[in-house]
Amino acid sequence: MNLNFGKQQLSIPGPSVIPDRVLQAMHRPSPNIYEGELVEMVSTLYPDLKAVARTRHHCAIYIANGHGAWEAAICNTLNRGDKVLVLVTGYFGRGWGDMAAALGIEVQFLDFGNRADADPNRVEDHLRTDTAHEIRAVVTVQTDTASSVQNNIPALRRAIDAAGHPALYWVDCIASLGCDRHKMDAWGVDLMVAGCQKGLMTPAGLSFVFFNDRADAAWATAGLNTPYWDWANRTRGEIFYQKFAGTAPTHHLYGLREALDMLVHEEGVEPCWHRHEVLSEAVWAALDAWSRAGDLSMNIKDAEKRSRAVTTIRTAPDDAGRLRQWCEHEGGLTLGIGLGLTQPDTRGRDKVFRIGHMGHLNPLMLMGCLGTIDAGLKALGIPHGTGAPEAAAQRIAAG
Ligand SMILES: *Cc1c(COP(=O)(O)O)cnc(C)c1O
């Protein structure tokens, strides 16, 4: 008998759950795109985006997903043949580097595997070998959404400084912005990219490049720049039409305005980080309990190095796939697939899943997610330790 007649929940690491208020804010006729209310509303988005990013500098908005922001960052700062150093801690760090390579950049990869963060000492050592200072940028993700590792962004900045290297420091916060603590200026990040569909709770389709004056200085000589991706008119243009290189993505912008009201003006950025801390620790408390028997385990062992937005879980072969199917069809819960973590010899033997716990999420939603997984493990006879929902409840109760 199927019991799945009720609200469905998406607990994948992006897109995240869209608040009803955001959907409602988008449900309206098209506005005047030349003057008046829309133009004024859009000018209020920039200070709030910068408040979330903790930067005083510049923010360009693109009608694009995160990959568009990646490309914008490369095109606005680099020339064909330039060198960058990419720190790989899973699928996403490599992705930005692969894109740069496809655009003619000479990419050096430092690979730290799928289960560890980028080691600042290795980064420092590598930069010291570049005595001619040819590397133009050190490129990393804060949260690698595939492995669910969280890189230590300030420690990597210190490594660049310790090597006395002038490279720009680029960070991908697409999964982490509005979830994990991030302080762009205080942490010495020169360029940061983000998307709207994860911590920012808005339907996929907007992305952001935040950059400081050091990164902007590279713009003047960036041979890869193109009219559409150019951030100059988007940030300095005097006509509203230039901010989006054409028609504004009107409804996404209304949705984003509502989401930023919720995040910046109602909850507050610091309390939002705290909420993600508590809820992620509740997920981990459940996983500690489940993994006391059977084969479930967290991909990242050290809690200090885990993302607060997503948790990657390993299972016995096939169990992850069976569990995802059960949760979706019998429970109304969609879990994330393992991305880039399944080895070639285990192709088809699905043994990784991910719980997204980013954005619009409260104890009710999280306990529903964990309780449904617990039911799925039982229904499928997957061996597991008991007491997971209880452990999560205790962590939430502690606040
Ligand atoms: C989701 C994600 C991306 C890709 O974003 P898209 O919007 O799918 O292009 C890149 N980096 C990280 C860290 C992500 O989580």
Ligand as a Chemical Component Dictionary entry (heavy atoms), coordinates in Angstrom:
data_LIG
# 
_chem_comp.id                   LIG 
_chem_comp.type                 NON-POLYMER 
_chem_comp.pdbx_formal_charge   0 
_chem_comp.three_letter_code    LIG 
# 
loop_
_chem_comp_atom.comp_id 
_chem_comp_atom.atom_id 
_chem_comp_atom.alt_atom_id 
_chem_comp_atom.type_symbol 
_chem_comp_atom.charge 
_chem_comp_atom.model_Cartn_x 
_chem_comp_atom.model_Cartn_y 
_chem_comp_atom.model_Cartn_z 
_chem_comp_atom.pdbx_ordinal 
LIG C1 C1 C 0 25.565 23.631 -7.881  1  
LIG C2 C2 C 0 26.994 23.982 -7.938  2  
LIG C3 C3 C 0 27.620 24.406 -9.106  3  
LIG C4 C4 C 0 26.911 24.440 -10.423 4  
LIG O1 O1 O 0 25.860 25.329 -10.432 5  
LIG P1 P1 P 0 24.806 25.286 -11.630 6  
LIG O2 O2 O 0 23.803 26.312 -11.219 7  
LIG O3 O3 O 0 24.269 23.895 -11.688 8  
LIG O4 O4 O 0 25.543 25.657 -12.865 9  
LIG C5 C5 C 0 28.940 24.790 -9.056  10 
LIG N1 N1 N 0 29.633 24.747 -7.915  11 
LIG C6 C6 C 0 29.080 24.316 -6.766  12 
LIG C7 C7 C 0 29.899 24.299 -5.518  13 
LIG C8 C8 C 0 27.748 23.919 -6.738  14 
LIG O5 O5 O 0 27.195 23.489 -5.605  15 
# 
loop_
_chem_comp_bond.comp_id 
_chem_comp_bond.atom_id_1 
_chem_comp_bond.atom_id_2 
_chem_comp_bond.value_order 
_chem_comp_bond.pdbx_ordinal 
LIG C1 C2 SING 1  
LIG C2 C3 SING 2  
LIG C2 C8 DOUB 3  
LIG C3 C4 SING 4  
LIG C3 C5 DOUB 5  
LIG C4 O1 SING 6  
LIG O1 P1 SING 7  
LIG P1 O2 DOUB 8  
LIG P1 O3 SING 9  
LIG P1 O4 SING 10 
LIG C5 N1 SING 11 
LIG N1 C6 DOUB 12 
LIG C6 C7 SING 13 
LIG C6 C8 SING 14 
LIG C8 O5 SING 15 
# 
